[in-house]
Amino acid sequence: MKSFTIAWKDLHIRLKDRKGFLMMILMPLILTAILGTALSGVMGGEEKLPLTIVGVVVQDQDELATTFVDDVLKSKDMQEFIKVRTVPSEKKAKDWLKKEKIDAGVVIPVKWSGHLKDGQLKDLTLLTDPGKSLQASIVESITTSFTDKVVTMAVSSKVVMEQLASSTPVLTGKLDMRKAAAEIAGQLQEQMKAATNSVSETPIGKRSVSSSQYYAAAMAAMFLLYNITTGAKSLLNERATETLARLLSTPTGRMQIVFGKFLGTFYFAVIQFTIFTLTTHFAFQVDWGKNLMQVAVIGLVYSFTVAGLSMLIAALIREEKTADVIGGIGIQIFAILGGSMLPLSVFPDLMQKAANITPNKWVLTSFIDIMSGTTWNTLLLPVTVLLTIGIISLSIGTVKFKLR
């Protein structure tokens, strides 16, 4: 009972600290809004690939050029992503690119397919805007995919025809060379047309996650970490001011004091997480997933872990200044390594493995899984890891912390 009294006292003090409380709430909300909006065009979720206006310069009536423009760029599968504008010249295309009338340009040379029988194509000229790298990548992917397939089909056809021409059935007149060549060419063309869809969107999991969802989860994971230093500083401050020593003079045990301080940090972390999730949902329309029970469980477990770590830090350091250093540097390192600043997918494999030591990595990936749609079995490992970290930290902190 006395532990709960201590916890309530700590919670009451933190809630009265308006500056600190608003900082713990407003800062993650502001960063979520900024990062989620700034990266909305380059991350998944409900966002679609941007519509890319491609200016095409066809310098002659090359049959392959017509096929590329009509059957690939203007195909039904590409209409959602690609809009084609015919441009009279390369100079005009560069001018339109500067004036942002087009997002990228493709210049098809004269007699593009002139040496296709030998397995060679003249190089296309791709005009791009440095500020629209995503659109440039889309156009480059489409053109490269098409040209590679055309050359592959041409070389394959050439090899097959050469082998066929020297075969016994043809030499003996049992096989009509022209008929066989027509059938082979027809089959290769069908295969090429079937493989022209080079741009598609495929979410990982049942649903993809938007930038606002990702950074809402990332900021929640990062700013809850600050409760580690806040809880530790509370203990250190009360030890320095002899508050804990006076508590010991009352019928209050050492375990009750430490556990009460742990509960105070746990309560505040839960309140912070609850306010943050509700605000991001209603103010920023962030979808935290269809299973809110999963979100609540991960939030509670993470708050437990953070509170446990605060007791461990308090046991290992002697001064509040050291706690400030840990909060200023250590938590930032954890935030970067755990994916709260940049998605883990952009890190090398070694750093992705090293991120497993950070608790915010486990909670961030859990929230992303929940937003994508996942099962309880998937969350079993992160919940176990977080609980283990919290229990071990609380145990060591309780044993090692000195009240005087």
C-alpha positions as CSV (number, residue, x, y, z in Angstrom):
1,M,0.0,0.0,0.0
2,K,2.8,2.4,0.9
3,S,4.4,1.7,-2.6
4,F,1.2,3.0,-4.2
5,T,1.3,6.1,-2.1
6,I,4.9,6.8,-3.1
7,A,3.9,6.1,-6.8
8,W,1.0,8.5,-6.6
9,K,3.1,11.2,-5.0
10,D,5.7,10.9,-7.8
11,L,3.0,10.9,-10.5
12,H,1.4,14.0,-8.9
13,I,4.7,15.8,-8.9
14,R,5.4,15.1,-12.6
15,L,1.9,16.0,-13.7
16,K,2.3,19.4,-11.9
17,D,5.5,20.0,-13.8
18,R,3.7,21.6,-16.8
19,K,6.9,22.4,-18.7
20,G,8.2,18.9,-18.4
21,F,4.9,17.3,-19.1
22,L,4.1,19.4,-22.2
23,M,7.7,18.7,-23.5
24,M,7.1,15.0,-23.2
25,I,3.8,15.2,-25.0
26,L,4.2,18.1,-27.5
27,M,7.6,17.3,-28.8
28,P,6.8,13.8,-30.1
29,L,3.6,15.1,-31.6
30,I,5.4,17.9,-33.4
31,L,8.1,15.6,-34.7
32,T,5.5,13.0,-35.8
33,A,3.6,15.7,-37.8
34,I,6.8,17.1,-39.4
35,L,8.5,13.7,-40.3
36,G,5.2,12.0,-41.3
37,T,4.3,14.9,-43.7
38,A,7.8,15.4,-45.1
39,L,8.3,11.7,-46.0
40,S,4.7,11.0,-47.1
41,G,5.8,10.8,-50.7
42,V,8.6,8.2,-50.3
43,M,7.1,5.8,-47.8
44,G,4.3,3.2,-48.2
45,G,0.9,3.0,-46.6
46,E,-2.1,4.4,-48.3
47,E,0.1,6.5,-50.5
48,K,0.4,5.6,-54.1
49,L,3.4,5.9,-56.4
50,P,3.4,9.4,-57.7
51,L,1.9,10.1,-61.2
52,T,4.9,10.5,-63.5
53,I,4.5,12.6,-66.6
54,V,7.0,11.3,-69.2
55,G,7.9,13.3,-72.3
56,V,8.7,10.9,-75.1
57,V,10.8,12.0,-78.1
58,V,10.4,9.6,-81.1
59,Q,12.8,10.6,-83.8
60,D,11.5,8.2,-86.5
61,Q,8.8,5.7,-87.1
62,D,10.7,2.8,-85.6
63,E,8.4,-0.2,-85.0
64,L,10.0,-1.0,-81.7
65,A,9.6,2.6,-80.5
66,T,5.9,2.4,-81.3
67,T,5.6,-0.9,-79.4
68,F,7.4,0.7,-76.4
69,V,5.2,3.8,-76.3
70,D,1.8,2.2,-77.1
71,D,2.1,-1.2,-75.5
72,V,4.2,-0.4,-72.4
73,L,4.1,3.3,-71.4
74,K,0.4,3.7,-72.4
75,S,-0.7,0.3,-71.3
76,K,-3.6,-0.1,-68.9
77,D,-1.3,-1.3,-66.2
78,M,0.8,1.9,-66.4
79,Q,-2.1,4.4,-66.6
80,E,-2.2,4.8,-62.8
81,F,1.5,5.7,-62.6
82,I,2.5,7.0,-66.1
83,K,1.2,9.8,-68.3
84,V,2.8,10.1,-71.7
85,R,3.3,13.4,-73.5
86,T,4.8,13.5,-77.0
87,V,7.6,16.0,-77.4
88,P,8.9,17.1,-80.8
89,S,12.6,17.3,-80.0
90,E,15.2,16.6,-77.3
91,K,15.7,20.3,-76.9
92,K,12.0,20.9,-76.3
93,A,12.0,18.0,-73.8
94,K,14.8,19.6,-71.8
95,D,12.9,22.9,-71.8
96,W,9.7,21.2,-70.6
97,L,11.7,19.5,-67.9
98,K,13.0,22.8,-66.6
99,K,9.5,24.3,-66.7
100,E,8.2,21.2,-64.8
101,K,5.8,20.4,-67.6
102,I,7.1,16.8,-67.5
103,D,8.8,14.8,-64.7
104,A,11.2,12.9,-66.9
105,G,12.0,12.5,-70.6
106,V,12.9,9.6,-72.9
107,V,14.6,10.3,-76.2
108,I,14.4,7.3,-78.6
109,P,17.2,7.5,-81.2
110,V,16.8,7.1,-85.0
111,K,16.7,3.5,-86.1
112,W,16.6,2.3,-82.5
113,S,16.1,-1.3,-83.4
114,G,18.3,-1.2,-86.5
115,H,20.8,-3.8,-85.1
116,L,18.3,-5.8,-83.0
117,K,18.9,-8.9,-85.1
118,D,22.5,-8.9,-83.8
119,G,21.3,-8.5,-80.2
120,Q,22.0,-4.8,-79.9
121,L,20.0,-1.7,-79.3
122,K,21.0,1.9,-79.4
123,D,21.1,3.6,-76.0
124,L,18.0,5.6,-75.0
125,T,18.6,9.1,-73.5
126,L,16.9,9.5,-70.2
127,L,16.3,13.1,-69.1
128,T,15.7,13.6,-65.4
129,D,15.1,16.3,-62.7
130,P,17.4,15.9,-59.7
131,G,14.6,17.0,-57.5
132,K,12.3,14.1,-58.7
133,S,14.5,11.1,-58.1
134,L,11.6,8.7,-57.5
135,Q,10.0,9.5,-60.8
136,A,13.3,9.1,-62.5
137,S,13.8,5.7,-60.9
138,I,10.4,4.6,-62.1
139,V,11.0,5.6,-65.7
140,E,14.5,4.1,-65.7
141,S,13.1,0.9,-64.3
142,I,10.5,0.6,-67.1
143,T,12.9,1.4,-69.9
144,T,15.7,-0.9,-68.6
145,S,13.2,-3.7,-68.1
146,F,11.8,-3.3,-71.6
147,T,15.2,-3.1,-73.4
148,D,16.7,-6.0,-71.5
149,K,13.7,-8.2,-72.4
150,V,13.8,-7.1,-76.1
151,V,17.5,-7.9,-76.4
152,T,17.1,-11.2,-74.6
153,M,14.3,-12.2,-76.9
154,A,16.2,-11.2,-80.0
155,V,19.3,-13.1,-79.0
156,S,17.3,-16.2,-78.0
157,S,15.4,-16.1,-81.3
158,K,18.7,-15.8,-83.2
159,V,20.2,-18.7,-81.4
160,V,17.1,-20.9,-81.8
161,M,16.9,-20.1,-85.5
162,E,20.5,-20.9,-86.2
163,Q,20.2,-24.2,-84.4
164,L,17.0,-24.9,-86.2
165,A,18.4,-24.1,-89.6
166,S,21.2,-26.7,-89.2
167,S,18.9,-29.4,-87.8
168,T,18.2,-32.6,-89.7
169,P,14.4,-32.0,-90.1
170,V,15.0,-28.8,-91.9
171,L,17.9,-30.1,-94.1
172,T,15.8,-33.1,-95.1
173,G,12.7,-31.0,-95.9
174,K,10.6,-32.6,-93.1
175,L,10.1,-29.2,-91.3
176,D,8.9,-26.0,-92.9
177,M,11.5,-23.4,-91.8
178,R,9.3,-20.4,-92.4
179,K,6.4,-21.9,-90.4
180,A,8.6,-22.9,-87.5
181,A,10.2,-19.4,-87.5
182,A,6.8,-17.7,-87.4
183,E,5.7,-19.9,-84.5
184,I,8.8,-19.3,-82.5
185,A,8.6,-15.6,-83.1
186,G,5.0,-15.5,-82.0
187,Q,5.7,-17.4,-78.8
188,L,8.6,-15.1,-77.9
189,Q,6.5,-12.0,-78.6
190,E,3.7,-13.3,-76.3
191,Q,6.3,-14.0,-73.5
192,M,7.7,-10.4,-73.9
193,K,4.2,-8.8,-73.7
194,A,3.4,-10.9,-70.6
195,A,6.5,-9.6,-68.9
196,T,6.2,-5.9,-69.6
197,N,4.5,-5.0,-66.2
198,S,7.6,-3.7,-64.4
199,V,6.0,-1.4,-61.9
200,S,3.8,-2.6,-59.0
201,E,3.0,-1.9,-55.4
202,T,3.1,-4.8,-53.0
203,P,2.6,-4.2,-49.2
204,I,4.4,-6.4,-46.7
205,G,1.8,-8.0,-44.5
206,K,-1.9,-7.6,-44.8
207,R,-1.6,-3.8,-45.1
208,S,1.2,-1.4,-45.8
209,V,2.3,1.4,-43.3
210,S,2.4,5.1,-44.1
211,S,5.1,7.5,-43.1
212,S,2.8,9.1,-40.5
213,Q,2.1,5.7,-39.0
214,Y,5.8,4.8,-38.9
215,Y,6.9,8.0,-37.2
216,A,4.0,8.0,-34.8
217,A,5.3,4.6,-33.6
218,A,8.9,5.8,-33.8
219,M,8.3,8.9,-31.7
220,A,6.3,7.0,-29.1
221,A,9.2,4.5,-28.8
222,M,11.8,7.2,-28.5
223,F,10.1,9.7,-26.1
224,L,9.1,7.0,-23.7
225,L,12.8,6.2,-23.3
226,Y,13.2,9.6,-21.6
227,N,11.3,8.3,-18.7
228,I,14.4,6.2,-17.9
229,T,16.4,9.3,-17.0
230,T,13.4,11.1,-15.4
231,G,12.7,8.2,-13.1
232,A,16.4,7.7,-12.2
233,K,16.8,11.5,-11.5
234,S,13.8,11.4,-9.2
235,L,15.4,8.7,-7.1
236,L,18.8,10.3,-7.1
237,N,17.4,13.7,-6.1
238,E,15.5,12.3,-3.2
239,R,18.6,10.4,-2.1
240,A,20.7,13.6,-2.3
241,T,18.1,15.6,-0.3
242,E,17.8,12.9,2.4
243,T,14.2,12.3,1.5
244,L,14.7,8.6,1.1
245,A,16.6,8.5,4.4
246,R,13.7,10.1,6.2
247,L,11.3,7.6,4.6
248,L,13.5,4.8,6.1
249,S,12.9,6.2,9.5
250,T,9.2,5.5,9.1
251,P,7.6,2.0,9.0
252,T,8.5,1.9,5.2
253,G,10.7,-0.9,3.9
254,R,13.5,-0.5,1.3
255,M,11.7,-2.7,-1.2
256,Q,8.5,-0.6,-0.8
257,I,10.3,2.6,-1.5
258,V,12.1,1.3,-4.7
259,F,9.0,-0.4,-6.0
260,G,6.9,2.8,-5.3
261,K,9.4,4.8,-7.4
262,F,9.2,2.2,-10.1
263,L,5.4,2.4,-10.2
264,G,5.5,6.2,-10.4
265,T,7.6,6.0,-13.6
266,F,5.4,3.2,-14.9
267,Y,2.2,5.2,-14.4
268,F,3.6,8.3,-16.0
269,A,4.9,6.3,-19.1
270,V,1.4,4.7,-19.5
271,I,-0.3,8.1,-19.3
272,Q,2.2,9.6,-21.8
273,F,1.7,6.7,-24.2
274,T,-2.1,6.9,-23.9
275,I,-2.3,10.6,-24.5
276,F,0.1,10.3,-27.5
277,T,-1.8,7.5,-29.2
278,L,-5.2,9.1,-28.8
279,T,-3.9,12.5,-30.0
280,T,-2.2,11.1,-33.1
281,H,-5.2,9.1,-33.9
282,F,-7.8,11.9,-33.6
283,A,-5.6,14.9,-34.6
284,F,-3.4,13.3,-37.3
285,Q,-5.7,10.4,-38.3
286,V,-2.9,7.9,-37.6
287,D,-4.2,4.3,-37.8
288,W,-2.7,2.2,-35.0
289,G,-4.2,-1.0,-36.4
290,K,-7.4,-2.9,-36.0
291,N,-6.5,-4.7,-32.8
292,L,-6.3,-2.0,-30.1
293,M,-5.7,-4.6,-27.4
294,Q,-2.4,-5.5,-29.1
295,V,-1.4,-1.8,-29.0
296,A,-2.4,-1.5,-25.3
297,V,-0.4,-4.6,-24.4
298,I,2.7,-3.5,-26.2
299,G,2.4,0.0,-24.6
300,L,2.0,-1.4,-21.1
301,V,4.9,-3.9,-21.5
302,Y,7.1,-1.1,-22.9
303,S,6.2,1.2,-20.0
304,F,7.2,-1.6,-17.6
305,T,10.5,-2.0,-19.4
306,V,11.2,1.7,-19.3
307,A,10.4,1.9,-15.6
308,G,12.6,-1.1,-14.9
309,L,15.5,0.5,-16.8
310,S,15.1,3.7,-14.8
311,M,15.7,1.7,-11.5
312,L,18.8,0.1,-13.1
313,I,20.3,3.5,-14.1
314,A,19.6,4.9,-10.7
315,A,21.5,2.0,-9.1
316,L,24.5,2.3,-11.4
317,I,25.1,6.1,-11.2
318,R,25.6,8.5,-8.3
319,E,24.7,12.0,-9.6
320,E,21.9,13.6,-11.5
321,K,24.3,15.1,-14.0
322,T,25.3,11.7,-15.1
323,A,21.6,10.9,-15.7
324,D,21.4,14.0,-17.9
325,V,24.3,12.8,-20.0
326,I,22.7,9.5,-20.4
327,G,19.5,11.2,-21.5
328,G,21.2,13.5,-23.9
329,I,23.6,11.1,-25.6
330,G,22.7,7.5,-24.7
331,I,19.0,7.8,-25.5
332,Q,19.8,9.5,-28.8
333,I,22.1,6.6,-29.7
334,F,19.3,4.2,-28.8
335,A,16.8,6.2,-30.9
336,I,19.0,6.2,-34.0
337,L,20.1,2.6,-33.6
338,G,16.6,1.4,-32.9
339,G,15.0,3.0,-36.0
340,S,13.3,6.0,-34.4
341,M,15.1,8.4,-36.6
342,L,15.5,6.4,-39.8
343,P,13.8,3.2,-40.9
344,L,15.9,0.1,-40.0
345,S,15.8,-1.1,-43.6
346,V,18.3,1.6,-44.6
347,F,20.9,0.4,-42.2
348,P,23.6,-2.2,-43.0
349,D,22.9,-5.8,-41.8
350,L,25.4,-5.4,-39.0
351,M,23.6,-2.4,-37.6
352,Q,20.2,-4.1,-38.0
353,K,21.5,-6.9,-35.8
354,A,23.0,-4.5,-33.3
355,A,19.6,-2.8,-33.0
356,N,18.3,-5.9,-31.2
357,I,19.9,-4.6,-28.0
358,T,17.7,-1.5,-27.9
359,P,14.2,-1.8,-26.4
360,N,12.7,0.8,-28.7
361,K,13.6,-1.4,-31.7
362,W,11.4,-4.2,-30.3
363,V,8.5,-1.9,-29.5
364,L,8.7,-0.1,-32.9
365,T,8.7,-3.2,-34.9
366,S,5.8,-4.5,-32.8
367,F,3.7,-1.4,-33.5
368,I,4.5,-1.6,-37.2
369,D,3.4,-5.3,-37.3
370,I,0.2,-4.3,-35.5
371,M,-0.5,-1.5,-38.0
372,S,0.2,-3.9,-40.8
373,G,-2.1,-6.6,-39.3
374,T,-0.5,-9.4,-37.3
375,T,-1.3,-12.2,-34.9
376,W,-0.6,-12.5,-31.2
377,N,2.0,-15.2,-31.9
378,T,4.1,-12.7,-33.8
379,L,4.1,-10.4,-30.8
380,L,5.1,-13.1,-28.4
381,L,8.9,-12.7,-28.9
382,P,9.0,-8.9,-28.5
383,V,6.8,-9.0,-25.4
384,T,9.1,-11.7,-23.9
385,V,12.2,-9.7,-24.7
386,L,10.8,-6.4,-23.3
387,L,9.4,-8.1,-20.1
388,T,12.8,-9.8,-19.6
389,I,14.7,-6.5,-19.9
390,G,12.2,-4.9,-17.5
391,I,12.3,-7.7,-14.9
392,I,16.1,-8.0,-14.9
393,S,16.6,-4.2,-14.7
394,L,14.1,-3.9,-11.9
395,S,15.7,-6.8,-10.0
396,I,19.3,-5.4,-10.3
397,G,18.1,-1.9,-9.5
398,T,16.3,-3.0,-6.4
399,V,19.2,-5.0,-5.1
400,K,22.0,-2.6,-6.0
401,F,20.4,0.8,-5.2
402,K,21.5,2.4,-2.0
403,L,19.0,4.7,-0.3
404,R,21.8,6.6,1.4
